[in-house]
Amino acid sequence: MHPMIPQRHHGFTLVETMVVVAIFAILMAVGVPNMRAWLGATTGAGAAQFYAEGYTLARGLALANNSRSRMVFSDNAQSGQLDWQVDVCFPTADDDCASTSSRWSDVDTPAASPDGGDVKTSSVFRSAASLPRTSALEITPDGDASAVYFTALGWVDTGKPSLTRLDLSPVGDSQEFPATAVVVTLAGAVVTCRPGAADGDARRCP
C-alpha cells in the first residue's frame, strides 16, 4: 500500500494576475482605436453601396424593360437617412410617364403595361433603417430634387429634376471614414468617389 499524496491546486499569483491585466490593457489600447477605424470605414462604404445599388437597379430596370424608371427618395423615421424606391413606367402615346403619371409602378402594383404587352414589373423598396443615424453619418443631396429619372436607354432624363449626387461624410470632427460621394453621370453610369481627392487621383469625383 502506497500512502496517498494529496494533490496541490495551484492558482494565479498576484504578479501573474497583474501581468495578464497589463497585457490586456495594452491590447485594448491598441485594438479599440483600430477597431473603431475599421467599423467607421465599413460604415461609410456600406452606406455608399446602399445608394449605389439603388441607382444601378433603376438604370438596369429601364434598360431591361425598355421603359422609363425612377429612384425616389424618402425620409426614414428611424435613422433619419434616405430610403429609396425604384419604380417603372411604360410610356404610351398619351402618357409619356410624367412624374405625376398614374402609370408608375408601386411595391404592390406592377406598372401598367403598354397595349398588347404582358410585362409585370413592380417597384423595389429599400429601407435605410439599418444605416447609421444622422448623429454619426451626414448624407447631403446635391439639389432639391427627391428622385432621379432614367430613359429607356439608361440615360438620366434631363427633362425632369433629378437627384444625381449624394455626399456622405462623418459628422463633426470625426475622421472615422473618408468623405464619399455617389454620383450618377448623364449617361447613367454610377460612380463612388472621393470629393476631396487631388487632381489626377482616380478616386476624384467627376
C-alpha positions in Angstrom: 0.0 0.0 0.0 1.4 3.4 -1.0 0.3 6.4 1.0 -2.0 8.8 -0.7 -0.1 12.0 -1.7 -2.5 15.0 -1.6 -2.6 16.9 -4.9 -1.8 20.6 -4.8 -4.0 23.0 -6.6 -2.1 26.0 -8.0 -3.8 29.3 -8.6 -2.6 32.6 -10.1 -0.2 34.6 -8.1 -0.7 38.3 -7.7 2.2 39.0 -10.0 0.8 36.7 -12.7 -2.6 38.4 -12.5 -1.0 41.8 -12.8 0.9 40.8 -15.9 -2.3 39.4 -17.6 -4.2 42.6 -16.7 -1.3 44.8 -18.1 -1.2 42.8 -21.4 -5.0 43.0 -21.7 -4.9 46.8 -21.2 -2.2 47.1 -23.9 -4.3 45.1 -26.3 -7.3 47.2 -25.6 -5.4 50.5 -26.1 -4.0 49.3 -29.4 -7.0 47.4 -30.7 -10.0 49.6 -29.8 -8.9 52.6 -32.0 -8.1 50.3 -34.9 -11.5 48.6 -34.5 -13.3 51.9 -34.4 -11.5 53.0 -37.6 -12.3 49.7 -39.3 -16.0 50.0 -38.3 -16.1 53.6 -39.5 -14.7 52.7 -42.8 -17.1 49.8 -43.2 -20.0 52.1 -42.2 -19.1 54.7 -44.9 -18.6 52.1 -47.6 -21.8 50.3 -46.7 -23.9 53.4 -46.9 -22.4 54.4 -50.2 -23.0 50.9 -51.6 -26.7 51.1 -50.4 -27.4 54.1 -52.6 -25.2 53.0 -55.5 -27.2 49.8 -55.6 -30.4 51.8 -56.0 -29.1 53.9 -58.8 -27.8 50.8 -60.6 -31.0 49.0 -60.2 -33.1 51.9 -61.5 -30.9 52.2 -64.7 -30.9 48.4 -65.1 -34.7 48.1 -65.0 -35.1 50.8 -67.6 -32.7 49.0 -69.9 -34.1 45.5 -69.3 -37.7 46.6 -69.8 -37.2 49.2 -72.5 -39.2 51.5 -70.1 -38.8 54.6 -68.0 -37.6 54.2 -64.4 -37.0 56.4 -61.4 -35.4 56.2 -58.0 -37.5 58.1 -55.4 -36.0 59.1 -52.0 -38.0 59.5 -48.8 -37.1 60.1 -45.1 -36.6 57.1 -42.8 -38.2 57.9 -39.4 -35.9 55.5 -37.5 -32.4 56.5 -38.8 -33.2 59.9 -40.3 -31.5 58.8 -43.5 -33.0 58.4 -47.0 -35.0 55.3 -48.0 -35.2 54.6 -51.7 -37.7 53.0 -54.1 -37.3 52.2 -57.7 -40.4 52.5 -60.0 -41.0 51.6 -63.6 -43.3 53.2 -66.2 -44.1 52.2 -69.8 -44.9 55.3 -71.8 -47.8 55.5 -74.3 -48.7 57.9 -77.0 -51.0 59.7 -74.5 -48.8 59.4 -71.4 -45.0 59.9 -71.5 -44.5 58.9 -67.9 -44.5 62.4 -66.3 -43.6 62.5 -62.6 -47.3 62.6 -61.7 -48.4 59.9 -64.1 -50.6 57.0 -62.7 -48.7 54.5 -64.9 -45.8 54.3 -62.5 -45.4 51.0 -60.6 -45.8 50.6 -56.9 -44.5 48.0 -54.5 -47.8 46.1 -54.6 -48.9 47.1 -58.1 -47.0 46.3 -61.3 -46.5 49.1 -63.9 -49.4 49.5 -66.3 -48.2 47.6 -69.4 -48.4 49.2 -72.9 -51.1 47.9 -75.2 -50.5 44.3 -76.2 -47.8 43.9 -73.6 -47.7 41.4 -70.7 -44.7 42.7 -68.7 -45.2 42.6 -65.0 -42.8 44.9 -63.1 -43.4 46.1 -59.6 -41.4 48.6 -57.6 -38.4 47.7 -55.3 -38.2 49.4 -51.9 -35.2 49.5 -49.6 -35.3 50.9 -46.1 -32.5 53.0 -44.6 -33.4 52.0 -41.0 -30.1 49.9 -40.7 -27.9 52.8 -41.7 -26.1 54.9 -39.1 -28.2 57.7 -37.6 -27.7 61.3 -38.7 -25.7 61.9 -35.5 -22.9 59.7 -37.0 -23.4 59.9 -40.8 -24.4 63.0 -42.8 -25.9 62.4 -46.2 -26.3 65.6 -48.3 -28.3 65.6 -51.5 -26.9 67.7 -54.3 -30.0 69.8 -55.0 -33.7 69.9 -54.0 -34.9 67.0 -56.2 -36.2 63.9 -54.4 -35.9 61.5 -57.4 -33.8 60.6 -60.4 -35.4 59.6 -63.7 -33.9 57.3 -66.4 -34.8 57.0 -70.0 -35.3 53.6 -71.8 -31.6 54.0 -73.0 -30.4 54.2 -69.4 -29.5 57.9 -69.6 -30.6 60.4 -66.9 -33.8 62.1 -68.1 -32.7 65.8 -68.1 -36.2 66.9 -68.8 -37.1 66.2 -65.1 -35.5 67.4 -61.9 -33.1 64.6 -60.9 -31.0 64.0 -57.8 -27.8 62.6 -59.2 -25.4 63.0 -56.3 -25.3 62.2 -52.6 -22.4 63.2 -50.4 -21.7 61.1 -47.4 -19.4 62.3 -44.6 -18.8 61.7 -40.9 -20.4 64.1 -38.5 -18.4 66.8 -36.7 -14.7 66.4 -36.4 -14.8 62.6 -36.6 -12.5 61.2 -39.2 -13.5 57.5 -38.8 -14.1 57.2 -42.5 -13.3 59.4 -45.5 -16.0 61.6 -47.1 -17.5 59.8 -50.1 -20.0 60.6 -52.8 -22.2 58.5 -55.0 -22.6 60.2 -58.4 -24.7 59.3 -61.5 -23.4 60.7 -64.8 -25.7 61.9 -67.5 -25.0 58.6 -69.3 -26.3 56.7 -66.3 -23.0 55.4 -65.0 -22.9 55.1 -61.2 -19.6 56.2 -59.6 -18.5 56.1 -56.0 -15.8 58.7 -55.5 -13.8 60.9 -53.1 -14.9 64.6 -53.2 -11.6 65.8 -51.7 -9.3 63.7 -53.9 -6.5 65.6 -55.6 -6.3 66.3 -59.3 -5.1 63.2 -61.1 -6.4 60.9 -58.4 -8.6 58.1 -60.0 -10.9 58.4 -57.0 -11.7 62.0 -57.7 -15.4 62.7 -58.4 -16.4 63.6 -62.0 
